Amino acid sequence: MTCLRIRRLPALQDNLIPLLECPHQRQAAVVDPADPEPVITALEQGEMELVAVLHTHHHWDHIGGTTELLRRWPQAMVVGNAKDRHRLPPLSHPVRDGNSFVLLGRSVEVLALPGHTVGHVAYVLPACITNGQRQPPELFCGDTLFSCGCGRLFEGTPAQMLGSLQRLAALPLDTRIWCAHEYTAKNVAFALAQDPHNPHLQAFAHHVEQLRQAQLPTIPSRLEVELRVNPFLRCHAPALQAATGKTDPVEVLAELRQRRNRI
């Protein structure tokens, strides 16, 4: 199985652009290229060809670099939700929920995740065996799931977002989560205000503080960790139901999201 290297390319104010590289083939793919410059620099330094651009949703800070990248690498396939094609750069490979395709020698599965936008999708690279070792699944989830948070509900409903998050929560526990923004420190501060007695969250907050003080990224996170610390994945937890005054998980999520919006 092809061995991939995944890098985070900082862009704009707090974007993290995932770059998937296959060094021995000198090929790469990018997810949600907000800005073309860091992608071009990384590809030129590595003498790599861009073979694919994957879009999770239509917001400008996720598609802004695509046009320039395609000028440099016009043969790159462009992937995105077929239902959102009128709001995305021209798609050579429109996809739908449940579709799969091969990228850099790896299988990629498409998950529809309405909530942040109605046409949001994620891309999952299932676990594989490389050189006799298991490589964990990789999740590229745009603005649906953040470390210790979730995206704003610009177009979808709380029920849709809860369903999307529950779908991600069912992935293997060792799934690595590549979200699109470095929001973790702010998300942790909010989570602690809602769930102050959560020992896993307290330990995670210390870990995040150490990373940020060292100017290191907090992404990727792992699903096993997020299930313990992320309030939006724990809407069924009694502590968060008590904190919000709600018992229905959809209402818990809606209340938490409204509170987070005010910060």
C-alpha positions as protocol buffer text, in pm:
chain_id: "A"
residue {
  index: 1
  type: MET
  ca { x: 0 y: 0 z: 0 }
}
residue {
  index: 2
  type: THR
  ca { x: 124 y: 349 z: -88 }
}
residue {
  index: 3
  type: CYS
  ca { x: 290 y: 535 z: 198 }
}
residue {
  index: 4
  type: LEU
  ca { x: 162 y: 892 z: 222 }
}
residue {
  index: 5
  type: ARG
  ca { x: 307 y: 1185 z: 408 }
}
residue {
  index: 6
  type: ILE
  ca { x: 59 y: 1449 z: 527 }
}
residue {
  index: 7
  type: ARG
  ca { x: 167 y: 1802 z: 607 }
}
residue {
  index: 8
  type: ARG
  ca { x: -19 y: 2104 z: 745 }
}
residue {
  index: 9
  type: LEU
  ca { x: 46 y: 2422 z: 549 }
}
residue {
  index: 10
  type: PRO
  ca { x: -42 y: 2736 z: 750 }
}
residue {
  index: 11
  type: ALA
  ca { x: -238 y: 2992 z: 546 }
}
residue {
  index: 12
  type: LEU
  ca { x: -432 y: 3313 z: 597 }
}
residue {
  index: 13
  type: GLN
  ca { x: -487 y: 3383 z: 967 }
}
residue {
  index: 14
  type: ASP
  ca { x: -554 y: 3037 z: 1106 }
}
residue {
  index: 15
  type: ASN
  ca { x: -614 y: 2798 z: 815 }
}
residue {
  index: 16
  type: LEU
  ca { x: -432 y: 2467 z: 794 }
}
residue {
  index: 17
  type: ILE
  ca { x: -415 y: 2323 z: 442 }
}
residue {
  index: 18
  type: PRO
  ca { x: -357 y: 1945 z: 434 }
}
residue {
  index: 19
  type: LEU
  ca { x: -104 y: 1843 z: 170 }
}
residue {
  index: 20
  type: LEU
  ca { x: -91 y: 1470 z: 94 }
}
residue {
  index: 21
  type: GLU
  ca { x: 239 y: 1366 z: -60 }
}
residue {
  index: 22
  type: CYS
  ca { x: 354 y: 1044 z: -222 }
}
residue {
  index: 23
  type: PRO
  ca { x: 731 y: 1105 z: -226 }
}
residue {
  index: 24
  type: HIS
  ca { x: 841 y: 810 z: -438 }
}
residue {
  index: 25
  type: GLN
  ca { x: 590 y: 904 z: -712 }
}
residue {
  index: 26
  type: ARG
  ca { x: 663 y: 1278 z: -678 }
}
residue {
  index: 27
  type: GLN
  ca { x: 288 y: 1342 z: -665 }
}
residue {
  index: 28
  type: ALA
  ca { x: 65 y: 1528 z: -419 }
}
residue {
  index: 29
  type: ALA
  ca { x: -294 y: 1625 z: -347 }
}
residue {
  index: 30
  type: VAL
  ca { x: -432 y: 1916 z: -149 }
}
residue {
  index: 31
  type: VAL
  ca { x: -750 y: 1962 z: 54 }
}
residue {
  index: 32
  type: ASP
  ca { x: -925 y: 2301 z: 73 }
}
residue {
  index: 33
  type: PRO
  ca { x: -647 y: 2523 z: -64 }
}
residue {
  index: 34
  type: ALA
  ca { x: -734 y: 2858 z: 90 }
}
residue {
  index: 35
  type: ASP
  ca { x: -422 y: 3024 z: -50 }
}
residue {
  index: 36
  type: PRO
  ca { x: -218 y: 2897 z: -345 }
}
residue {
  index: 37
  type: GLU
  ca { x: 120 y: 3032 z: -235 }
}
residue {
  index: 38
  type: PRO
  ca { x: 210 y: 2790 z: 47 }
}
residue {
  index: 39
  type: VAL
  ca { x: 94 y: 2499 z: -169 }
}
residue {
  index: 40
  type: ILE
  ca { x: 301 y: 2610 z: -468 }
}
residue {
  index: 41
  type: THR
  ca { x: 605 y: 2665 z: -248 }
}
residue {
  index: 42
  type: ALA
  ca { x: 576 y: 2319 z: -89 }
}
residue {
  index: 43
  type: LEU
  ca { x: 528 y: 2146 z: -423 }
}
residue {
  index: 44
  type: GLU
  ca { x: 815 y: 2325 z: -590 }
}
residue {
  index: 45
  type: GLN
  ca { x: 1051 y: 2259 z: -300 }
}
residue {
  index: 46
  type: GLY
  ca { x: 961 y: 1890 z: -311 }
}
residue {
  index: 47
  type: GLU
  ca { x: 963 y: 1879 z: -693 }
}
residue {
  index: 48
  type: MET
  ca { x: 614 y: 1731 z: -686 }
}
residue {
  index: 49
  type: GLU
  ca { x: 324 y: 1734 z: -929 }
}
residue {
  index: 50
  type: LEU
  ca { x: -20 y: 1830 z: -803 }
}
residue {
  index: 51
  type: VAL
  ca { x: -263 y: 1557 z: -912 }
}
residue {
  index: 52
  type: ALA
  ca { x: -578 y: 1645 z: -715 }
}
residue {
  index: 53
  type: VAL
  ca { x: -761 y: 1924 z: -534 }
}
residue {
  index: 54
  type: LEU
  ca { x: -1030 y: 1812 z: -286 }
}
residue {
  index: 55
  type: HIS
  ca { x: -1298 y: 2052 z: -164 }
}
residue {
  index: 56
  type: THR
  ca { x: -1506 y: 1997 z: 148 }
}
residue {
  index: 57
  type: HIS
  ca { x: -1732 y: 2300 z: 92 }
}
residue {
  index: 58
  type: HIS
  ca { x: -1771 y: 2623 z: -99 }
}
residue {
  index: 59
  type: HIS
  ca { x: -1649 y: 2893 z: 142 }
}
residue {
  index: 60
  type: TRP
  ca { x: -1387 y: 3127 z: -2 }
}
residue {
  index: 61
  type: ASP
  ca { x: -1129 y: 3038 z: 263 }
}
residue {
  index: 62
  type: HIS
  ca { x: -1137 y: 2679 z: 135 }
}
residue {
  index: 63
  type: ILE
  ca { x: -1149 y: 2725 z: -243 }
}
residue {
  index: 64
  type: GLY
  ca { x: -957 y: 3051 z: -285 }
}
residue {
  index: 65
  type: GLY
  ca { x: -637 y: 2895 z: -413 }
}
residue {
  index: 66
  type: THR
  ca { x: -783 y: 2648 z: -660 }
}
residue {
  index: 67
  type: THR
  ca { x: -784 y: 2864 z: -973 }
}
residue {
  index: 68
  type: GLU
  ca { x: -417 y: 2955 z: -942 }
}
residue {
  index: 69
  type: LEU
  ca { x: -317 y: 2597 z: -865 }
}
residue {
  index: 70
  type: LEU
  ca { x: -497 y: 2474 z: -1177 }
}
residue {
  index: 71
  type: ARG
  ca { x: -309 y: 2729 z: -1386 }
}
residue {
  index: 72
  type: ARG
  ca { x: 12 y: 2558 z: -1273 }
}
residue {
  index: 73
  type: TRP
  ca { x: -120 y: 2202 z: -1283 }
}
residue {
  index: 74
  type: PRO
  ca { x: -414 y: 2199 z: -1526 }
}
residue {
  index: 75
  type: GLN
  ca { x: -436 y: 1818 z: -1533 }
}
residue {
  index: 76
  type: ALA
  ca { x: -512 y: 1791 z: -1160 }
}
residue {
  index: 77
  type: MET
  ca { x: -850 y: 1639 z: -1087 }
}
residue {
  index: 78
  type: VAL
  ca { x: -1088 y: 1864 z: -894 }
}
residue {
  index: 79
  type: VAL
  ca { x: -1318 y: 1686 z: -646 }
}
residue {
  index: 80
  type: GLY
  ca { x: -1623 y: 1820 z: -465 }
}
residue {
  index: 81
  type: ASN
  ca { x: -1988 y: 1756 z: -386 }
}
residue {
  index: 82
  type: ALA
  ca { x: -2192 y: 1723 z: -705 }
}
residue {
  index: 83
  type: LYS
  ca { x: -2486 y: 1888 z: -527 }
}
residue {
  index: 84
  type: ASP
  ca { x: -2272 y: 2198 z: -464 }
}
residue {
  index: 85
  type: ARG
  ca { x: -2103 y: 2218 z: -803 }
}
residue {
  index: 86
  type: HIS
  ca { x: -2260 y: 2558 z: -882 }
}
residue {
  index: 87
  type: ARG
  ca { x: -2073 y: 2706 z: -584 }
}
residue {
  index: 88
  type: LEU
  ca { x: -1739 y: 2529 z: -630 }
}
residue {
  index: 89
  type: PRO
  ca { x: -1462 y: 2563 z: -887 }
}
residue {
  index: 90
  type: PRO
  ca { x: -1536 y: 2351 z: -1197 }
}
residue {
  index: 91
  type: LEU
  ca { x: -1532 y: 1987 z: -1088 }
}
residue {
  index: 92
  type: SER
  ca { x: -1370 y: 1718 z: -1298 }
}
residue {
  index: 93
  type: HIS
  ca { x: -1475 y: 1457 z: -1040 }
}
residue {
  index: 94
  type: PRO
  ca { x: -1811 y: 1542 z: -879 }
}
residue {
  index: 95
  type: VAL
  ca { x: -1886 y: 1303 z: -592 }
}
residue {
  index: 96
  type: ARG
  ca { x: -2178 y: 1211 z: -370 }
}
residue {
  index: 97
  type: ASP
  ca { x: -2224 y: 1054 z: -30 }
}
residue {
  index: 98
  type: GLY
  ca { x: -2096 y: 698 z: -27 }
}
residue {
  index: 99
  type: ASN
  ca { x: -1877 y: 735 z: -335 }
}
residue {
  index: 100
  type: SER
  ca { x: -1516 y: 619 z: -328 }
}
residue {
  index: 101
  type: PHE
  ca { x: -1219 y: 685 z: -552 }
}
residue {
  index: 102
  type: VAL
  ca { x: -846 y: 619 z: -563 }
}
residue {
  index: 103
  type: LEU
  ca { x: -601 y: 896 z: -477 }
}
residue {
  index: 104
  type: LEU
  ca { x: -224 y: 848 z: -472 }
}
residue {
  index: 105
  type: GLY
  ca { x: -276 y: 474 z: -451 }
}
residue {
  index: 106
  type: ARG
  ca { x: -513 y: 498 z: -154 }
}
residue {
  index: 107
  type: SER
  ca { x: -887 y: 450 z: -137 }
}
residue {
  index: 108
  type: VAL
  ca { x: -1087 y: 759 z: -41 }
}
residue {
  index: 109
  type: GLU
  ca { x: -1445 y: 748 z: 88 }
}
residue {
  index: 110
  type: VAL
  ca { x: -1688 y: 1041 z: 68 }
}
residue {
  index: 111
  type: LEU
  ca { x: -1916 y: 1133 z: 359 }
}
residue {
  index: 112
  type: ALA
  ca { x: -2192 y: 1393 z: 328 }
}
residue {
  index: 113
  type: LEU
  ca { x: -2191 y: 1612 z: 640 }
}
residue {
  index: 114
  type: PRO
  ca { x: -2459 y: 1882 z: 623 }
}
residue {
  index: 115
  type: GLY
  ca { x: -2452 y: 2140 z: 900 }
}
residue {
  index: 116
  type: HIS
  ca { x: -2184 y: 2403 z: 849 }
}
residue {
  index: 117
  type: THR
  ca { x: -2312 y: 2419 z: 491 }
}
residue {
  index: 118
  type: VAL
  ca { x: -2575 y: 2197 z: 334 }
}
residue {
  index: 119
  type: GLY
  ca { x: -2329 y: 2059 z: 79 }
}
residue {
  index: 120
  type: HIS
  ca { x: -2036 y: 1991 z: 312 }
}
residue {
  index: 121
  type: VAL
  ca { x: -1851 y: 1663 z: 262 }
}
residue {
  index: 122
  type: ALA
  ca { x: -1555 y: 1491 z: 424 }
}
residue {
  index: 123
  type: TYR
  ca { x: -1296 y: 1255 z: 284 }
}
residue {
  index: 124
  type: VAL
  ca { x: -1181 y: 944 z: 471 }
}
residue {
  index: 125
  type: LEU
  ca { x: -875 y: 738 z: 390 }
}
residue {
  index: 126
  type: PRO
  ca { x: -941 y: 403 z: 561 }
}
residue {
  index: 127
  type: ALA
  ca { x: -671 y: 231 z: 764 }
}
residue {
  index: 128
  type: CYS
  ca { x: -417 y: 35 z: 565 }
}
residue {
  index: 129
  type: ILE
  ca { x: -106 y: -177 z: 611 }
}
residue {
  index: 130
  type: THR
  ca { x: 219 y: -19 z: 491 }
}
residue {
  index: 131
  type: ASN
  ca { x: 551 y: -198 z: 531 }
}
residue {
  index: 132
  type: GLY
  ca { x: 385 y: -438 z: 774 }
}
residue {
  index: 133
  type: GLN
  ca { x: 248 y: -162 z: 997 }
}
residue {
  index: 134
  type: ARG
  ca { x: -109 y: -42 z: 1035 }
}
residue {
  index: 135
  type: GLN
  ca { x: -163 y: 317 z: 930 }
}
residue {
  index: 136
  type: PRO
  ca { x: -464 y: 477 z: 1101 }
}
residue {
  index: 137
  type: PRO
  ca { x: -757 y: 622 z: 908 }
}
residue {
  index: 138
  type: GLU
  ca { x: -725 y: 984 z: 799 }
}
residue {
  index: 139
  type: LEU
  ca { x: -1026 y: 1219 z: 811 }
}
residue {
  index: 140
  type: PHE
  ca { x: -1032 y: 1549 z: 621 }
}
residue {
  index: 141
  type: CYS
  ca { x: -1341 y: 1717 z: 760 }
}
residue {
  index: 142
  type: GLY
  ca { x: -1314 y: 2084 z: 666 }
}
residue {
  index: 143
  type: ASP
  ca { x: -1525 y: 2291 z: 905 }
}
residue {
  index: 144
  type: THR
  ca { x: -1759 y: 2023 z: 1039 }
}
residue {
  index: 145
  type: LEU
  ca { x: -1548 y: 1891 z: 1326 }
}
residue {
  index: 146
  type: PHE
  ca { x: -1272 y: 2089 z: 1495 }
}
residue {
  index: 147
  type: SER
  ca { x: -1057 y: 1979 z: 1782 }
}
residue {
  index: 148
  type: CYS
  ca { x: -1281 y: 2044 z: 2082 }
}
residue {
  index: 149
  type: GLY
  ca { x: -1538 y: 2217 z: 1864 }
}
residue {
  index: 150
  type: CYS
  ca { x: -1756 y: 2215 z: 1554 }
}
residue {
  index: 151
  type: GLY
  ca { x: -1832 y: 2459 z: 1274 }
}
residue {
  index: 152
  type: ARG
  ca { x: -2090 y: 2734 z: 1279 }
}
residue {
  index: 153
  type: LEU
  ca { x: -2432 y: 2648 z: 1138 }
}
residue {
  index: 154
  type: PHE
  ca { x: -2435 y: 2884 z: 841 }
}
residue {
  index: 155
  type: GLU
  ca { x: -2680 y: 2680 z: 634 }
}
residue {
  index: 156
  type: GLY
  ca { x: -2772 y: 2360 z: 815 }
}
residue {
  index: 157
  type: THR
  ca { x: -2975 y: 2284 z: 1125 }
}
residue {
  index: 158
  type: PRO
  ca { x: -2866 y: 2162 z: 1469 }
}
residue {
  index: 159
  type: ALA
  ca { x: -3023 y: 1825 z: 1389 }
}
residue {
  index: 160
  type: GLN
  ca { x: -2820 y: 1798 z: 1069 }
}
residue {
  index: 161
  type: MET
  ca { x: -2499 y: 1891 z: 1247 }
}
residue {
  index: 162
  type: LEU
  ca { x: -2565 y: 1641 z: 1524 }
}
residue {
  index: 163
  type: GLY
  ca { x: -2624 y: 1370 z: 1267 }
}
residue {
  index: 164
  type: SER
  ca { x: -2303 y: 1458 z: 1086 }
}
residue {
  index: 165
  type: LEU
  ca { x: -2101 y: 1458 z: 1408 }
}
residue {
  index: 166
  type: GLN
  ca { x: -2251 y: 1126 z: 1513 }
}
residue {
  index: 167
  type: ARG
  ca { x: -2148 y: 985 z: 1178 }
}
residue {
  index: 168
  type: LEU
  ca { x: -1789 y: 1094 z: 1239 }
}
residue {
  index: 169
  type: ALA
  ca { x: -1804 y: 962 z: 1595 }
}
residue {
  index: 170
  type: ALA
  ca { x: -1865 y: 615 z: 1453 }
}
residue {
  index: 171
  type: LEU
  ca { x: -1530 y: 607 z: 1271 }
}
residue {
  index: 172
  type: PRO
  ca { x: -1244 y: 400 z: 1419 }
}
residue {
  index: 173
  type: LEU
  ca { x: -1112 y: 545 z: 1744 }
}
residue {
  index: 174
  type: ASP
  ca { x: -760 y: 596 z: 1609 }
}
residue {
  index: 175
  type: THR
  ca { x: -880 y: 809 z: 1317 }
}
residue {
  index: 176
  type: ARG
  ca { x: -663 y: 1116 z: 1274 }
}
residue {
  index: 177
  type: ILE
  ca { x: -866 y: 1434 z: 1232 }
}
residue {
  index: 178
  type: TRP
  ca { x: -736 y: 1695 z: 989 }
}
residue {
  index: 179
  type: CYS
  ca { x: -965 y: 1994 z: 1029 }
}
residue {
  index: 180
  type: ALA
  ca { x: -912 y: 2319 z: 843 }
}
residue {
  index: 181
  type: HIS
  ca { x: -844 y: 2570 z: 1122 }
}
residue {
  index: 182
  type: GLU
  ca { x: -624 y: 2606 z: 1429 }
}
residue {
  index: 183
  type: TYR
  ca { x: -905 y: 2696 z: 1669 }
}
residue {
  index: 184
  type: THR
  ca { x: -819 y: 2447 z: 1941 }
}
residue {
  index: 185
  type: ALA
  ca { x: -704 y: 2678 z: 2221 }
}
residue {
  index: 186
  type: LYS
  ca { x: -1018 y: 2893 z: 2196 }
}
residue {
  index: 187
  type: ASN
  ca { x: -1236 y: 2585 z: 2169 }
}
residue {
  index: 188
  type: VAL
  ca { x: -1078 y: 2436 z: 2481 }
}
residue {
  index: 189
  type: ALA
  ca { x: -1141 y: 2753 z: 2680 }
}
residue {
  index: 190
  type: PHE
  ca { x: -1508 y: 2742 z: 2579 }
}
residue {
  index: 191
  type: ALA
  ca { x: -1537 y: 2370 z: 2655 }
}
residue {
  index: 192
  type: LEU
  ca { x: -1392 y: 2416 z: 3003 }
}
residue {
  index: 193
  type: ALA
  ca { x: -1653 y: 2679 z: 3078 }
}
residue {
  index: 194
  type: GLN
  ca { x: -1927 y: 2428 z: 2991 }
}
residue {
  index: 195
  type: ASP
  ca { x: -1770 y: 2111 z: 3129 }
}
residue {
  index: 196
  type: PRO
  ca { x: -1524 y: 2223 z: 3401 }
}
residue {
  index: 197
  type: HIS
  ca { x: -1513 y: 1894 z: 3593 }
}
residue {
  index: 198
  type: ASN
  ca { x: -1418 y: 1674 z: 3296 }
}
residue {
  index: 199
  type: PRO
  ca { x: -1073 y: 1531 z: 3387 }
}
residue {
  index: 200
  type: HIS
  ca { x: -999 y: 1433 z: 3026 }
}
residue {
  index: 201
  type: LEU
  ca { x: -1069 y: 1789 z: 2916 }
}
residue {
  index: 202
  type: GLN
  ca { x: -853 y: 1932 z: 3192 }
}
residue {
  index: 203
  type: ALA
  ca { x: -559 y: 1716 z: 3082 }
}
residue {
  index: 204
  type: PHE
  ca { x: -621 y: 1801 z: 2719 }
}
residue {
  index: 205
  type: ALA
  ca { x: -623 y: 2172 z: 2799 }
}
residue {
  index: 206
  type: HIS
  ca { x: -278 y: 2139 z: 2956 }
}
residue {
  index: 207
  type: HIS
  ca { x: -153 y: 1948 z: 2651 }
}
residue {
  index: 208
  type: VAL
  ca { x: -287 y: 2212 z: 2411 }
}
residue {
  index: 209
  type: GLU
  ca { x: -133 y: 2492 z: 2617 }
}
residue {
  index: 210
  type: GLN
  ca { x: 207 y: 2324 z: 2597 }
}
residue {
  index: 211
  type: LEU
  ca { x: 181 y: 2280 z: 2221 }
}
residue {
  index: 212
  type: ARG
  ca { x: 80 y: 2639 z: 2158 }
}
residue {
  index: 213
  type: GLN
  ca { x: 349 y: 2778 z: 2387 }
}
residue {
  index: 214
  type: ALA
  ca { x: 598 y: 2582 z: 2179 }
}
residue {
  index: 215
  type: GLN
  ca { x: 433 y: 2726 z: 1865 }
}
residue {
  index: 216
  type: LEU
  ca { x: 334 y: 2377 z: 1754 }
}
residue {
  index: 217
  type: PRO
  ca { x: 4 y: 2285 z: 1585 }
}
residue {
  index: 218
  type: THR
  ca { x: -266 y: 2090 z: 1767 }
}
residue {
  index: 219
  type: ILE
  ca { x: -382 y: 1926 z: 1444 }
}
residue {
  index: 220
  type: PRO
  ca { x: -423 y: 1640 z: 1370 }
}
residue {
  index: 221
  type: SER
  ca { x: -629 y: 1535 z: 1666 }
}
residue {
  index: 222
  type: ARG
  ca { x: -754 y: 1181 z: 1726 }
}
residue {
  index: 223
  type: LEU
  ca { x: -1114 y: 1070 z: 1745 }
}
residue {
  index: 224
  type: GLU
  ca { x: -1056 y: 878 z: 2069 }
}
residue {
  index: 225
  type: VAL
  ca { x: -949 y: 1205 z: 2234 }
}
residue {
  index: 226
  type: GLU
  ca { x: -1228 y: 1412 z: 2082 }
}
residue {
  index: 227
  type: LEU
  ca { x: -1496 y: 1176 z: 2211 }
}
residue {
  index: 228
  type: ARG
  ca { x: -1374 y: 1250 z: 2562 }
}
residue {
  index: 229
  type: VAL
  ca { x: -1319 y: 1626 z: 2540 }
}
residue {
  index: 230
  type: ASN
  ca { x: -1527 y: 1776 z: 2260 }
}
residue {
  index: 231
  type: PRO
  ca { x: -1860 y: 1906 z: 2396 }
}
residue {
  index: 232
  type: PHE
  ca { x: -2025 y: 1884 z: 2054 }
}
residue {
  index: 233
  type: LEU
  ca { x: -1953 y: 1511 z: 2047 }
}
residue {
  index: 234
  type: ARG
  ca { x: -2085 y: 1471 z: 2401 }
}
residue {
  index: 235
  type: CYS
  ca { x: -2434 y: 1620 z: 2375 }
}
residue {
  index: 236
  type: HIS
  ca { x: -2568 y: 1309 z: 2546 }
}
residue {
  index: 237
  type: ALA
  ca { x: -2348 y: 1362 z: 2855 }
}
residue {
  index: 238
  type: PRO
  ca { x: -2536 y: 1450 z: 3176 }
}
residue {
  index: 239
  type: ALA
  ca { x: -2283 y: 1722 z: 3261 }
}
residue {
  index: 240
  type: LEU
  ca { x: -2351 y: 1907 z: 2937 }
}
residue {
  index: 241
  type: GLN
  ca { x: -2723 y: 1854 z: 2961 }
}
residue {
  index: 242
  type: ALA
  ca { x: -2711 y: 2010 z: 3307 }
}
residue {
  index: 243
  type: ALA
  ca { x: -2492 y: 2296 z: 3183 }
}
residue {
  index: 244
  type: THR
  ca { x: -2732 y: 2382 z: 2900 }
}
residue {
  index: 245
  type: GLY
  ca { x: -3056 y: 2305 z: 3079 }
}
residue {
  index: 246
  type: LYS
  ca { x: -3153 y: 2076 z: 2790 }
}
residue {
  index: 247
  type: THR
  ca { x: -3202 y: 1700 z: 2766 }
}
residue {
  index: 248
  type: ASP
  ca { x: -3253 y: 1650 z: 2392 }
}
residue {
  index: 249
  type: PRO
  ca { x: -2905 y: 1618 z: 2234 }
}
residue {
  index: 250
  type: VAL
  ca { x: -3016 y: 1834 z: 1939 }
}
residue {
  index: 251
  type: GLU
  ca { x: -3115 y: 2111 z: 2179 }
}
residue {
  index: 252
  type: VAL
  ca { x: -2790 y: 2067 z: 2372 }
}
residue {
  index: 253
  type: LEU
  ca { x: -2592 y: 2114 z: 2053 }
}
residue {
  index: 254
  type: ALA
  ca { x: -2799 y: 2414 z: 1949 }
}
residue {
  index: 255
  type: GLU
  ca { x: -2746 y: 2582 z: 2286 }
}
residue {
  index: 256
  type: LEU
  ca { x: -2374 y: 2509 z: 2290 }
}
residue {
  index: 257
  type: ARG
  ca { x: -2332 y: 2641 z: 1937 }
}
residue {
  index: 258
  type: GLN
  ca { x: -2522 y: 2961 z: 2020 }
}
residue {
  index: 259
  type: ARG
  ca { x: -2299 y: 3016 z: 2323 }
}
residue {
  index: 260
  type: ARG
  ca { x: -1986 y: 2953 z: 2121 }
}
residue {
  index: 261
  type: ASN
  ca { x: -2104 y: 3200 z: 1855 }
}
residue {
  index: 262
  type: ARG
  ca { x: -2106 y: 3479 z: 2113 }
}
residue {
  index: 263
  type: ILE
  ca { x: -1735 y: 3441 z: 2193 }
}
